[in-house]
Amino acid sequence: MKRLLVLMIFFFAQGQFFAQEHVGISLEDVLIKVQESNASIKVSEYEAKMAKYDYRFSNSIFLPQVSVSHTGLATTNPLMAFGSKLNQEILTQADFNPDLLNDPDQIENYATKISVEQPLINLDGFYQRKAAKTTMEAKELQAMRTRDYLNFEAQKAYGQLQLAHQAVAVLQKAFEAANANLNTAQNSYDQGLLQKADLLEVKVRVTEVSDQLKTAKSNVQNASDYLAFLMNEHGGVIYEPSEELVPVRPGGPLEGSLENRADVKAMGLVSEAYKANMKADKMTFLPRLNAFASYEMYDDEIFRADANGYIIGASLSWDVFKGSQRFSKAGKSKTNYEKAKQEYEQYVAKSSMELQRTKRMVENAESRLQTSKLAMEQSEESLRIRTNRFKEGLEKTTDLLMAEATYAEKQLAYYQNIFEYNQAQSLLTFLTKE
């Protein structure tokens, strides 16, 4: 009865697993879709684009500001009325009558004004522009590094999918073998050649493998969902890798310069941006020189210009003292620069440590891979011998079950080591990519 229940649970799980949509996919397809659709990549590109617009905004230190306005008003204010007539060039001798000056009639005035302001010398603006440009370049490098990282993460996720499917295949065979052994044990028990305790031990083994198989299938779904997330697609499908899980050897030497890596260069540029901002804050202590001009047209009717005039000039301004604002801001920007330098040095040191650790990881993973392969081959031969002896009644049930469990364990360990070796190689490629 227990055996029937186990089989029913197993086939129900099988039905649920295969009822879902299965989609074959290659690593190349995954990498292309991740690069095209991943949300993190899009976010990093948006950040780079915003930094680019900040840099364009700094063009204001070179380019003029031009504005056009048209104003209409009606007034009986003595000063405004007299000034409006003067601007309209309609002032007469009669307008100097004190009664009219003090109590004028309502007058309408329409003014069209074109103003131009041209920065000439703003030293703080030059350094702010330099900081904006450096920040833009850093964001672009960070976006490049995000693409590289997602490429690495996609390879890792694809490897997890391969490993999960391989585990299902191994445990599927283990389950079939366990059921075959259960049939043999049941026949031996029915003939009085096997004790009930041994038969129950075989049944327990079948149940254990069934539970492991269900867990492995859940891992396939989890790996598929994560892959769908990276590709920015809807989950719920089962992805099936079109490539087998085999050791991937590097195509060439991996000896890239750490200083030329995109993320390290970006950190250096961030430090340079803080340095430029620090200099910009220091330049606020110096005067600024700006030119200005305006052309004005006046009339007592809308959109007409019977009178006009212009103004041209330059302005030299110097904020000699603004409390402690500038001193505090300059001190803060200097501290930010010192902090950024320290963070850059720390990042380089940490990256160098990670690179050396990964190189050792690759060597260790390759050694474990060779060992696990030999162990798997030995356990396979041992299981073959014990299975044949068990069928002839020459082997204990416990020894057969142990050999069967050991072979499945060694297979899973071997594929796990392949996955770890491939990931170590992929990580090394990522850490040395310029």
Buried (B, 14 or more C-beta within 10 A) or exposed (E): EEBEEBEEBBEEBBEEBEEEEEEEBEBEBBBEBBBEEBEBBBEBBEBBBEBBEBBEEBEBBEEBEEEEEEEEEEBEEEEBBBBBBEBBEBBEEEBEEEEBEEEBEEBBBBBBBBBBBBBEEBBBBBBBBBBBBBBBBBBBBBBBBBBBBBBBBBBBBBBBBBBBBBBBEBBBBBBEBBBEBBEBBBEBBEEEEBEEEBBBBBBEBBBBBBBBBBEBBEBBBBBBBBBBBBBBBEEEBBBBBEEEBEBBEEEEEBEBEBEEBBBBBBBBBBBBBBBBBBBBBBBBBEEBBBBBBBBBBBBBEEEEBEBEEEEEEEEEEEEEEEEEEBEEBBEEBBEBBBEBBEBBEEBBEEBEEBBEEBBEBBEEBBEBBEEBBEBBEEBBEBBEEBBEBBBEEEBEBEEBBBBBBBBBBBBBBBBBBBBBBBBBBBBBBBBBBE
